[in-house]
């Protein structure tokens, strides 16, 4: 990837952008009528503003754009272009200076995981040259429209994503919000001359957006330098082992930054020594693997994922963040990252807690959505979904008369408020779907001692679990969709500051169902990032749990 400085230098050296005053000083020609500082600096193009405005008025309509703009889907920008130009009486808006800044921004858009070739930079530069040489009002009008449409396209992509999620993910329910006044920010950009800064309005303020961008540059350099070696899998390696494979692993971990020491510092590169153990452990942490001295086949497989694939993975996740967050995040929220199997609590802008979670298995994937935690149910009943009842509980109960009572289940006549509990002897075994099975409150309950509710269409919530041993696993996709939290008492204590800690414990440890509303509802995000930057500033990668990366990649490559 080219550096920002190189691009700026290139732009400063391109003759089509620069003219000279009689005193030898550099200046850039100005579009007449601009309200930015470029006009005073001599930055206007020298064509007839009035004649160019006539062309623009002929081409721009509220329903359609009557001229072709390469790489721009006219239908997506027509309304904003009309609003923008009609409000300025169809006067041209761009100067050579602001045009150069837009080109510079696009040239460096790789840093946000986007492709500069998706934007008509070459056509813009050709038109600039034509305008400079011919002072053509028609070319000037075409250039002005193309610059405005390109800005609008770029702003929309930054705000809502390169690929739109609704077309590819049935489980994705966080919809990007498109700003409804793009043209007002276009006006601000051309008036102030601060083109890139004006786009900050559309950029997500979720902290992972900027953090991941830093690694776009890092992994681009790795790719440009040839990536890393492919390592043969020849069985597990233990400290003290010596082989060419160990040397390959040492090289691999040095390239990715897990091993700081370079080749000149290696005394016995083929020996699996203590310095390599530390690098192995660092890599394992970043990949979400079990941290151990043994180099397993699973670790070799993770090391053999090409650098190009990791770079694409970062770009995909940057686009996912655009779907998730436009503008500021709320100061306080709960976020679950499904591929990481982690929940984090952010309180007044500061991350105050991270805990493990168990999420839906692939066949019962947890949907991605956002909502607000409204209340908690202490000592809850578990109303067993019909699918689980029919597949797992009724078959066992039919063959074992004591099965239901031994597991603290009771059978109700239906799902309504007027449903009553019946005895097993009353069950009509030929019409089981009419019944509801629920599990009584207590330490045996599958929801544990508390569940945190944010009523939604997917019947998903956070809850305790008696199966604590599952939190010791490194991959934790075991549930039917709901999210089990490692430290429910801590979460309850944080959500209900009006109660003493002992009061919260008492509510969790009795068997009387108790519903408590939050004084202030808390936003909760169920999210999906397969690459992210951890608290140590290291890039992490995770397995594509629900194959959302796999489905997005072909569409991402096409655009």
C-alpha positions, -999 to +999 in steps of 0.1 A: +000+000+000+013+035-008+017+059+021-005+090+024+026+112+021+034+096-013-001+103-026+000+139-014+034+144-030+021+129-062-008+153-063+014+182-056+036+172-085+009+166-111+009+195-136-028+194-143-035+206-107-009+234-106-002+266-124+023+294-118+019+330-110+041+356-128+062+358-096+070+321-098+048+311-069+025+280-073-013+284-074-043+262-084-071+276-106-105+282-090-141+275-099-157+309-100-185+312-075-169+289-049-172+302-013-142+283-001-108+298+005-095+283-027-109+312-048-088+338-030-058+316-035-064+316-073-077+281-075-106+285-100-110+268-133-111+293-162-144+284-179-177+302-181-195+296-149-228+307-164-225+284-194-215+255-173-245+261-150-267+258-181-253+224-189-258+213-153-294+225-153-301+206-185-286+173-171-299+174-135-334+165-128-353+154-096-362+121-113-332+112-135-297+123-145-295+131-182-258+124-186-236+093-180-213+093-150-189+064-151-187+041-120-217+059-105-252+044-102-271+075-112-304+064-095-286+064-061-274+100-064-300+117-086-321+131-058-292+144-038-276+159-069-308+177-077-312+191-042-275+202-041-275+220-075-310+235-074-302+251-041-272+268-056-290+278-088-270+251-107-237+269-102-205+248-104-192+239-070-158+224-072-123+240-075-091+224-086-081+224-049-112+207-036-110+182-065-075+174-056-085+168-020-113+144-031-089+125-053-064+123-025-091+109-001-101+083-027-064+073-033-061+066+004-094+049+009-076+015+010-069+023+046-106+019+053-107-015+035-122+000+003-110-001-033-100+032-049-106+016-083-143+016-075-143+054-080-138+073-113-105+089-104-089+084-139-120+100-155-119+129-131-082+135-139-088+133-176-116+159-173-095+182-152-068+181-179-094+188-206-108+217-186-073+231-180-064+229-217-096+239-233-115+260-207-145+240-219-177+248-200-193+215-210-163+195-197-163+217-166-200+209-160-194+172-165-164+173-141-184+192-115-213+167-116-189+137-115-170+151-085-203+157-066-217+123-075-184+106-065-185+124-031-221+112-026-212+077-035-182+077-012-202+092+017-229+065+013-204+037+013-186+050+044-220+054+061-237+022+051-211-002+037-197-013+004-220-043+004-255-040+019-262-068+045-299-074+038-291-091+004-268-118+019-275-125+055-308-139+067-295-137+103-283-101+101-309-077+115-288-046+122-296-023+093-273+005+083-289+039+085-283+061+054-281+098+062-310+116+045-292+148+039-260+138+021-261+168-001-259+192+029-225+176+038-215+179+001-222+216+004-201+219+036-173+200+019-171+224-011-176+255+010-150+247+036-126+229+013-121+202+040-133+173+019-119+144+039-128+160+072-164+164+061-166+126+056-159+121+093-196+127+099-203+094+082-175+073+097-184+050+125-172+060+160-171+024+172-135+021+184-127-010+164-131+010+131-100+030+136-081+002+153-086-022+125-076+004+099-041+004+114-037-033+105-049-027+069-015-010+063+004-037+083-011-066+064-008-048+030+029-045+036+031-082+045+012-091+013+034-068-008+065-085+006+053-120-004+033-130+027+046-159+049+058-194+043+034-224+041+041-248+069+038-286+065+018-303+091+039-333+104+023-339+138+025-320+170+057-302+181+069-299+217+095-276+233+130-290+226+120-305+193+144-296+164+134-296+127+132-275+095+095-271+103+104-253+136+125-228+116+096-222+092+073-215+122+099-191+136+099-172+103+062-172+101+057-158+136+083-132+130+066-119+099+032-116+117+049-098+147+044-126+172+082-131+175+100-098+179+135-111+174+147-112+138+168-137+119+201-120+129+193-128+165+184-165+161+212-187+174+194-221+169+165-213+146+155-250+141+152-256+179+118-251+196+132-230+225+117-207+252+117-176+230+096-194+205+072-207+232+063-171+240+056-163+203+035-195+200+014-185+230+010-150+216-003-163+183-026-187+201-042-159+221-047-138+189-064-168+172-086-178+201-068-211+204-059-230+236-028-214+251-002-242+255+034-250+245+023-277+221+021-267+184-010-285+172-023-292+137-050-267+145-024-240+151-005-250+119-038-246+100-043-211+114-007-201+105-013-213+069-042-190+063-026-167+036-018-130+044-041-120+016-070-138+032-063-121+065-062-087+048-095-094+031-109-105+065-100-071+081-117-053+051-148-074+055-151-066+091-146-029+085-176-030+062-196-049+089-188-021+113-203+004+088-235-016+088-235-016+126-225+019+135-229+052+118-217+081+139-215+080+177-220+049+199-240+054+231-219+060+262-232+029+279-239-004+263-235-042+263-219-059+233-216-096+225-192-106+198-204-140+187-172-154+170-151-142+200-175-158+225-172-127+247-194-101+262-181-066+270-197-039+291-190-003+283-200+022+310-198+059+302-174+054+274-151+030+293-149-007+290-154-020+325-159-057+321-153-086+297-168-121+303-171-153+284-204-163+267-219-195+252-237-188+219-259-206+194-244-236+176-243-233+138-276-251+133-292-228+158-272-196+151-277-166+173-291-137+151-272-104+148-293-075+160-296-046+185-321-038+212-323-025+248-322-045+280-355-036+297-358-059+327-344-090+344-363-121+356-348-136+388-355-173+395-371-177+360-392-204+346-378-219+314-406-222+288-392-249+265-396-241+228-418-266+210-389-276+187-368-287+217-397-303+234-406-324+204-370-334+196-356-339+230-380-340+259-412-357+248-394-388+234-377-393+268-409-386+288-429-411+268-405-439+277-398-428+313-428-418+335-405-401+360-385-381+335-404-348+337-406-346+375-369-356+379-358-327+358-383-303+374-405-300+343-442-293+344-468-295+316-493-268+309-524-269+287-511-242+263-491-209+259-518-185+270-520-167+304-549-190+313-530-222+308-530-246+338-506-272+350-517-308+345-504-341+357-486-365+334-516-388+336-537-361+317-514-359+287-528-368+253-498-384+238-512-381+203-515-343+204-483-331+222-480-298+203-509-284+222-489-284+255-462-262+269-434-277+290-417-254+314-389-259+340-394-247+375-371-220+390-341-232+409-304-241+405-314-269+381-331-245+357-315-243+322-317-205+324-299-205+357-309-180+383-315-149+362-322-139+326-318-104+311-346-095+288-347-073+257-380-084+241-374-091+204-388-111+175-361-138+178-368-149+214-331-142+223-319-131+257-289-133+280-291-157+309-273-177+336-266-214+332-260-244+355-236-258+329-206-237+340-181-262+326-188-250+291-171-217+298-138-236+300-140-245+263-123-224+237-151-226+212-184-221+229-212-226+203-235-249+223-268-232+228-301-232+209-296-195+201-298-177+235-266-164+251-253-178+284-232-154+304-202-164+326-208-139+354-246-132+357-243-119+393-218-092+382-241-082+352-272-081+375-253-060+401-242-036+374-276-033+358-294-026+391-273-001+410-303+007+432-299-027+450-272-037+474-251-066+462-265-089+488-300-080+476-291-092+441-277-124+454-308-130+474-330-126+444-309-150+424-308-176+451-345-180+460-370-199+440-396-172+438-399-157+403-392-119+404-393-094+376-373-062+380-373-034+355-342-013+348-343+023+358-326+032+325-328+008+296-293-003+283-285-008+246-274-043+238-257-053+205-253-089+193-225-085+168-202-105+145-166-096+141-141-122+130-112-098+132-107-072+159-080-055+180-077-065+216-069-044+247-032-050+241-034-035+206-029-068+189-049-079+159-071-110+165-087-134+141-115-159+148-131-188+129-161-178+107-186-193+131-217-189+110-199-186+076-209-150+072-174-141+059-177-169+034-210-156+020-198-119+020-165-124+002-177-131-033-200-100-032-172-078-017-148-088-045-173-078-072-177-042-061 
